[in-house]
Amino acid sequence: MSVIESLKRTFAPTGTLRASINLGNAVLAGRDPITGAAVGVSVDLANALAERLGLPLDLVTWETAAQSVEAVVAGQADFGFFAIDPKRGEQIAFTPPYVLIEGSYLVRENAPLHSNDEVDRAGITITVGQGSAYDLYLSRTLKQATIARAPSSPAVVEYFLQHGHDAAAGVRPQIAAEAARLGGLRLLPGRFMVIRQAMGLRRDRGMEAAAFLSQFVEDMKACGMVDAALQRHRITGAEVAPAGE
């Protein structure tokens, strides 16, 4: 059996390559407003991987990052697009990141909070998207503030406003768009984390498949495909990750 045929069986034991797509991160994926089909940077990368392997592609879509991760872990999908996180890394083998996105805080215009350092205080409640990369990160790193979990990342700002919390955490482009749409809100300067978006598959698919996927990501960065996808989908607030990161 050739190497590529072996990889095909490893990546797609059903004969179809199944990509887990998180629609909750609007920077990377969403639905076409006319057709309803999944579109975005991660969809473009999934198609490119299927083409490289010579396999048919099935997009398995989810509304949250947690659902997308669980689909790969449970074998409902063969690979996916996730923010790198040590907890997820217990079961998922990550590639190097292909895109870097800032995680930032959103507050009301008249809020007394003016810097990221002021957020982690007793009595402060921060809204996050349940199971998101920034939920996992803040759950590990916050010492005094309380975390409140919205059902998904797209629901964070609405949940924050409805429940009168002190700050909302999220992917900077997403919460910046909500702030501009709603008014009366502002983003704190800077970032509390850099979200490193990568591809990944279950660890038990083996080292050969993980190495192939990592090289694929490096190739897509090097040839300009990732940057072109960001431009094509008019994504701001995200940048191509450096080679080898």
N, C-alpha and C positions, 0 to 999 in steps of 0.2 A: 504494500500500500504506500502511495506517495505521501510526502509530508503534508501537502495541501489537502489530500483526501482524508488523512488522519485528523487534521485540524477541523475540517468540515464536520466530521462526526462528533468531535469534542465540543465544538461551538453549537452545533444544531443537531442534537440526537433525534429530534423529530423529523429532520429533513428540511425544516424551515427555520431561519434565524429569527428569533423572537426578541425584539428590543423593548425594554421597559422604559416608557417615556413619562416623565413627571410634568404634567401640565400646570402644576402649581407654581413653578418658577418661570415667570413670563419672559425672563431674559433669554431662556434657552428653548422654550417650547410653548405652543398655544394652539388654538384652533383657527383655521381659516374662516373668516366671518361669513363667507359665501357657501363654501362646500362643507364646512365642519371638520375637514380632515386635519390631522395633526401636522403642524409645520414648525419650523424653527431650526436653530443651529444643531441641536441634538438629533433631530430628524434627518438633517442633511448628513451628519456623520454616520448615522445608522445605515443610510442608503449607501454611503461610500464603503462601509465595512462589508455589507452584503455583496456589493459589486466586487470587491477585492477577493472575497471568498468564493464567489460564484454561486451564491445561495439566494433563494427567494426570501423576502423580508416580510415579517408581520410586526406591526407596531401595536404594542400592548400599552394602553394609556391609563394613567392614574391621575387623581386630583392632588395628591400629596407626595412629598418625598418619602415619607415612611412607608406608604403603600408601594411605591416604586421599588424601594429596597427590599421589602418583604417578598415581592413578586419574584425577584431573582433568587433570594434565599430559599424560597419555597419551590423553586423550579418551574414557576409559571412563565418565566422569561429567561433567556439565555445570558443576557448582559443588560447593562443599564448605564445611566448617566447620573452620577452622584457627587456631592461635595465630599471630599476626603475627610474622614473622621475616624479616630482610633476605635471607637465602639463599633462602628460599621465594619471596620477593618478586621474584626475578629472572624467574620465570615465572608467578606468581600475582598478580592484581590484588586487593588486599584492600579490604574495606569498613572503616569505623571499627569498633572493637570493640563487641560487644553485652554481653559479660560480662568481668569481671576476676577472676582467680583467683590466689592466692598460690602461688609455688613455694617449698618449704621442704625442710629437711634432717631426716632421721630417723637416730637413733643408738641404740645399746644403752643401757640405763639406767645402766650403770657406765662408760660411755665417758668419756674425758678431755676430749672436745669439749663446750663450753658456749656457743659463739657462732658465728655464721656466719663471722666473720673468721678463726676458728681452723681452718676446714676446708681452705683452700687452702694446704697445707703439703707439703713433700717427705715422702714415705712414706705419705701419706693416699690411700686409694682410695675413690672415690665411685661408687656404682651408679646408673645412669640407664636410662631406657627408650630403646632404640635409635631414633633418628630423631625423638624427641619435641622439643617446643619447648625444654625445659630442657636436653636433650642438646645442641642446636645452640647455645644460649646459653652453657652452661658450657664447651663446646669452644672458644668464642671467648675467654672471659674468664678461665678458670683459668690460673694461671701455674706452679704447682708440683705440685698434686695430680694424681693419675692417674684417668682415667675408665674404668670397666668397664661394658659395655653389656649389659643384660638384653634378652631378645627383644622385650618389650613393656612398657608402663607398668604394667599389672596384675601383671606378674611381677617387678617391681623389688624388693619387700620380701623375697620368697622367695629371689631370687637373691642379694641382699645377705647374708642370713642363711646360706645354703648355702656361700657362698664366703668368709665371714669378712671382708667389707670393713668399712671404718671408718664410712661414712655412706651413706645412700640419699637420692637427690634425687627429688622428685615433686610432683605437684599436692597441695597441703596437705590438702584434704578426703579424698582417696584414701588417702594414707599415714597420716593421723590415724585413719581407720577401721581400717586394718590394725594400727596400734599398739594400739588399744583391743581388737581381737579377739585378738591374740597375747600381749600383755602383755610386760613386760620391756624396753620400748622407750619412747623419748621424742622429741618434736620439739624442735629447737632453736628458741629464741624468734625472732620476727620472720620475715623472708622474705629469700631471696637474689634474687628477681625477682618482678615482676608479670606474669603471663601474660595477654596481651590477646587474647581469643578473638574472631575475626571470621568473616565469610563471605568467599568468594573464588571467582573464576573465572579461567580462563586469559587472559592478557593479550591474546592475539590475538582474543578475542571482541569487543574494541573498547571505546572510551571510553563510548559510549552505554549499553552493557549494564552496565559497571562503575559508572557514575553511577546507573543505575536501582537496582542492587543496594545501593549505599551509601545511597540515599534510603530504600529499603525497611527497612534496619536502623535508621536513625534514626526512622522511623515506628513500628517495633515497640517501640523503647525508649520513645518519647514517649507512645504509647497505653497503656502498661502491660503489653503482651503478654509481654515478656521477664520482667518481675518476676513476673507471674502464672504463667508456666511454671516458674520456679524454685520458687515456692511449691507448685505442683501436684505437682511431682516431688520435693518435700521435700529440696531441695538446700541444704546449708549450706556456708559457707566460700567462697561466690561472691557477687558483687554486680553489679548492672546498671551498665554503663559509663556515665559522664556523657555528655550530649548533645554531639555535635560533637567528641568525643575521637578 
